[in-house]
Amino acid sequence: MSTNNIHDALEVLEADYDIEIIAARNRGSKPRNLASSSSDTDLSVVFRQSPEAYYRVNSERETIDRSFDNIDILGWNIKRFGELLAKSHHSAFEFLQTPTPYRHREPFAAEFDQLRDALKMTFNPVALMGHYHESARSKYERAVRDEPEINVKPALHVYRALLYRQFVHETHEWPPVNFFAFVKTAASSLDVPDKVVADTQELVEQKRADETIAINLESLNWIANALESMPTAGNDRSGKRDDHLTTINTTLTAIIGGTKL
């Protein structure tokens, strides 16, 4: 997929929805270093509307979901993006950590970098663990449990979410987006059975090789047990809640009210 095609798709979105895309970043298998030769290009974008749209009834668009050939784009209004950050949602945090190969509107690049660095100190680890737990549970119930043959992609999704949940529990830090590197290094130090890490490594290799059916998964019972309950919550950083929201609101104000569209 050429960069020109991606830029063309972004321009179509801007024209069709009367928005400005502030940042466009890879999501899914590519930033996680799990892409195979057949992987599509998945993008997340953050956009803004004109300032007037934010105080007119029924004129604010929260999200956009569009496909262009092999490009799938999920877009968040900057206000919706801020709401996800306020909830310590994993998808918004992963966006902030992902490199920006396609677009970053000046002068807002520094705003996103400052936001990322500040929120690492104020986010709610318990809420982030909960988001990963729910992501794993939902995928497990829909596409792994009771399946006669387990597909590599949903199985890897479940293992990734649960290992990230464990990482947040033990470190109170954001997990790295590059899951391939994470499995090779940090995963082995987590308090999980060795066979879980081994199965995850095998799933990673199968995904990168474009294989479809997961084989030799010896730790499925661990998955079921891990989904029965959350680890002990620990510190939710409730004392930093005001700082967390102030940082987000300051950034939103700067971007929504910044240089005109």
N, C-alpha and C positions, 0 to 999 in steps of 0.2 A: 504494500500500500504506500503510495508516494505521499510525501509531505504536501505537495501541491493539491492533491485530492482532499486531504484533510482540511487545508485552509479553505478550499472551495466549499466544503460542507459547512464549515463554521460561518462563512459569509452568507450562505443560504439561510442558516438559522437566524442570523442577525436580521436579514431582510424580511423573512417570513413572520417573525415575532416582534419586530421593532425593539430589539434589545442590543446591548453591547456585551460581548463575551470578554470578561476580564482575564480569565485564566483557563487554559485547556491543558489537561494532563492525561497521560495514560492511566487506565485502571485495569484491574483483572490480571490476566496471566502475564502480561509483558512486564510491568513493574515488579511483579512477584518473581520474575525470572523463571516462569513455568511455561512459557509459550512453546508451542510446537510449530512445525512448518505450516500447519493448516489453521493456526489461530487467527481469528479476526482481530481487527483493531477496535478496542473499546476505549472510549474517552469519557472522562467526567469534565464538565465545564461549570464555571461559576459566572453568572451574568448579572447585569443590572438593567433596570428600566429607567426611564426618565424619572426625576424626583417627583413629578406630579402623580405618577402612577401609584406611589406609595400612600397617598392620602385621598385617592378617589375610590369609591366603592366599585368592587368587581373589576378593577383594572390591573390588579397585581397578579402576575403569573408565578406560581410557586416552583414548578418543575417543567422540564421539557424532556421528552423521550422520543428520539428519532433515529431511523436507520437509513444509511446511504450505502448501497451495495454491501461492502464488507466493513463498513464503519458503523458502529453502534454508539450513540451519544446520549449520555444522561446529563441533564443540566439542572443546576439549582440556582434559583434566585439568590442573590447575596443575603437577603433577609432569611430565607429558608436555610441557607448554609449556616448562618449564625445560630439559628435555632438548634440545628444538629450539633454544632460545637458546644452549645450550652448544655446539651444532654450528654456530652462526652460520647458521641456516637462514633463508632469505629470507621465508618465510611468517610466521614468528614476529616477525621484525624489522618487517615491514610492518604487522603488527597493532599493535605498540607505537607506530608513527607515525601511525596512523589515528585521527581524532577519534572521540569516544565519544558518539553521539547517543542511545543506547538505555539503557545501564545501566553504572554503575560503583559498586560497593558501597563505602560508607564503612566503615572508615577506610582502604581499600586504594588509593584513587585516587593518593595521594602515593607509595605503594610502586611503582606502575607507572611514574609519571613519573620517579622516581629511578632505577629500573631502566633505562629508556630512555636517560637521560642518561649513566649510567655505562657501559653496554655500547657506546655509540658510540665510546668511547675504548679498549675492550679486545677488541672482536670480531676474528675472524680473517678478513681480507679475502680470503685465498686460498680458504678454505672457502666463503665467500659467493659468490665467483666460480664455484666449482665447482657450487654449487646452481643458479645461473642457467644455467650451461652445460648441465647435465643436463636442466633444465626445457625449454630450447630444443631440445636434441637429441631428446628423447622426443616432443615435439609435432611437430617437423619430420618425423620418421620415420613417425609414425602418421597425420598429417593434411595434410601439405604436399608432401613429396617424391613424385613420380610421380603426383600427382593431375591429371586432365585440366582441372579447374576448381578453383581454390584459393579456399577459403572465407576470408572476412575475419577471423573470430575466431581460428582457429588461426594464420594468417599473422601477425596482430598480436601474438599471444602469443610467437611466435618472435622477431620483431624487438624486442619490448619486453625479453625476457630477455637477448638478446645486447647490446643497447645498455646495459642495466643492468650486465651483466658488464663491459663496456668502461668504464663510469663508475667502478665499484669499482676496476678495475685502475689507472685514471689518478689517482683521488682518494683511495683508501682511506677512503671515506665511504659511508654508507648512501644508496642512491638515494632521491629523493623519491617518495612514493606517487602523487602527482598526475602521471600520465604525460602527460596533455594539456599541462600547463604545462612539463614536462620537455622534450617534443619541441619546443615553441615557443622554448625558451631554451637549456638546457644541452646538448642533443643536438648542436647545430651546432658546439660547441667540441670535441667528441670527435674522436679520430683515426680516423675512418671516412669512407668516400667520401660525397660530397655526395648521390649518388643514393640511398644507404641512408636518410639523413635524409628526403629528399624522398618516398621510398616509404612510410616510416613515417608521415609527416604525412598522406599520402593515405589510408593504411589507418585512421588515427585518424578522419578525416572520414567515411570510409565506415562505420565502426563506429557513430559517433554518429548517422549518418543512417539506420541500420538496414538498410544494404545488405548483401547476402549474398556475392556473388562479387567477389573482388579482381581489379582490372584494372590493366594497365600497370605491373606490377612489373618494373623493370629490373635489380634487384639480387639476384635469386635466386642467382646464382652466388656472390655474396659470402657469402650465408647458408651455402651448402655448404662454402665454404673456411673460414669462421669456425668451423664445427663440427668441422673436422678436428683442431684442437689448441687448447689453452688459451693465452692470452697468458703471457708470462714471469711467474712467480709473484710475485716481489718479497717484501716483508716480510709474514710471516704473524703477527706480533706474538706469537710463542711465549713471549716473556718476560713477557707479561701474562696468560698462561693461568690462573695461580693467582688473580689478581685477578678475572678474568672469572667463574670458577666460584664464588668466594667471594661475589660480588655476587648471583649467581643463587640460591645456596643460602640466603643470608640472607633474600632476599625470599620464597622458598618456605616457609621455616620460619615467617616472620611470618604468611603467609597461611593455611597449613595449620593452624597452632596458634592462630590469632586468635580473634576473637569466635565463640562457638559457633553452629552452624547452627540 
